[in-house]
């Protein structure tokens, strides 16, 4: 009699374990298709923001000047570069001119002077020519 009860008890435990695992697997499988919350903004949400909340370039510059005058100057430079990039991006010819202009400015800023050029400059300064 005890052997029968022990075997029934063991079978009951294993069946509860199997049923519990099946319920857990089925519930976890159903959560796969639930989409998690996203905190990224979409284009449609940006369209819902009223225009008065979007600061224009002058407001950005004024706010930057209130923070620090140097930051305001940097913001002005960014706005000018942005406007220039918009103009340059309108057609292919202006894009090529912009590329050449940027290349020229970069060469002027990072021009590696040779030893001979530096020597000429020093000699001219010394001789006064």
Secondary structure, DSSP 8 states (H G I E B T S, - for coil): -HHHHHHHHHHHHHHHHHHHHHHHHHHHHHGGGS--------HHHHHTS-GGGS--HHHHHHHHHHH-HHHHHHHHHHHHHHHHHHHHTTSHHHHHHHHHHHHHHHHHHT----HHHHHHHHHHHHHT-
